[in-house]
Amino acid sequence: MVKLTEIFVDFSTMPKSVYPLYPNLVNASSATLSGTGFAVVLRYILHCHGLSFERDYNFKSVGSTRLRLAELSSGKIAGAMVNPRYVEDNGAANLRLLALGKDYADPYPARLGLTTRAWAEQHRSLLVRFIRAMIKTIDWMLAARNEAELVDFMQSKLGRSPEQARREYRRLFEPSAGLTRRGGFNPESLKTVLEMRRQLALIGAPLPPVEKYFDDSFYREAMAAIRNSD
C-alpha cells in the first residue's frame, strides 16, 4: 500500500503546537479532490476532532497535490491533504504537519486498478495478463539485486535527485507505505473505508460485505499463470 497523503496547514499565523490547530480550521476552507476517497479520509480526521463538514469547514476543489500546495502556500486555503514528497521537495517552511492519514485510516486501499465488473468479465484475458505483468514488475522492484538500476531509473526517467530517488526507494519497503508483496490486496482495507463512511453517515448499518466491491478471481488466475510459467 502507498502511504496516505498527509494534512498540512499554513501555520504562519497560527500557534505552533500541533493539536490546537484543529480549532483554527473552523469556518475555513480545506482543499482536496472532493470526489475522491481522500476527501472522506480528510472529513473523518476532522470528525475525530469534533469538526463537521459544512458546519465548521468546507472543501474547495483545487486539483492535484502541486495545485493544493500552491493554494496552501499562498494562503488561499487553510489546510489540504498533500503528498509529503512535494512538501519536502519544495521546502514549504511555512507549513505545519497537522495529521498523518495512516494514523486514522490504516489499512487503507491505495495504488489500485479499478474497473466495472462488466468490463472485467468482457476483457478477462487482457486483465489477467495486466495483473500478471504488475505482479512481476513489483517482484522486480522489491528484489534487492535491482536497487541500483531502479534508483537510476528514478533519476533518469522521473527526474528525481539522487537523494530523492534513494528516499523513494526506501519508501517502497515501508510496512504501511510501500508496495505490498506480489501486489496482494488486503480486504481489511475496504473495511476501513466502509467504517469511516458509516461514522460520517455516508452509508447506513449494517455495512455491506467487502466482497461486494472486489473480486479476487482475476488476481488468483494471474498468480496461477505465474506459478505455471516459473
JOWO-V991652 format. One record per backbone hydrogen bond with DSSP energy under -1.0 kcal/mol. CO is the residue of the C=O (numbers start at 1). NH is the residue of the N-H. If there is no record, write none. Layout:
# JOWO-V991652
CO:NH  CO:NH
This chain:
# JOWO-V991652
6:82  7:98  7:99  8:80  9:96  11:14  18:21  19:22  22:25  23:26  25:28  28:58  29:78  29:79  30:60  31:81  33:36  37:41  38:42  39:43  40:44  41:45  42:46  43:47  44:48  46:51  47:50  52:56  56:27  57:54  58:30  64:68  65:69  66:70  67:71  68:72  69:73  70:74  71:76  72:75  79:31  80:8  82:6  83:86  84:88  85:89  86:90  87:91  87:92  91:93  92:95  94:11  96:9  99:7  100:103  101:104  101:105  116:120  117:121  118:122  119:123  123:127  124:128  125:129  126:130  127:131  128:132  129:133  130:134  131:135  132:136  133:137  134:138  135:139  136:140  137:141  138:142  143:146  144:147  146:150  147:151  148:152  149:153  150:154  151:155  152:156  153:157  154:160  161:165  162:166  163:167  164:168  165:169  166:170  167:171  170:173  171:174  172:179  174:178  180:183  181:184  186:189  187:190  187:191  188:192  189:193  190:194  191:195  192:196  193:197  194:198  195:199  196:200  197:202  198:201  209:212  210:213  216:220  217:221  218:222  219:223  220:224  221:225  222:226  223:227  224:228  225:229  226:230
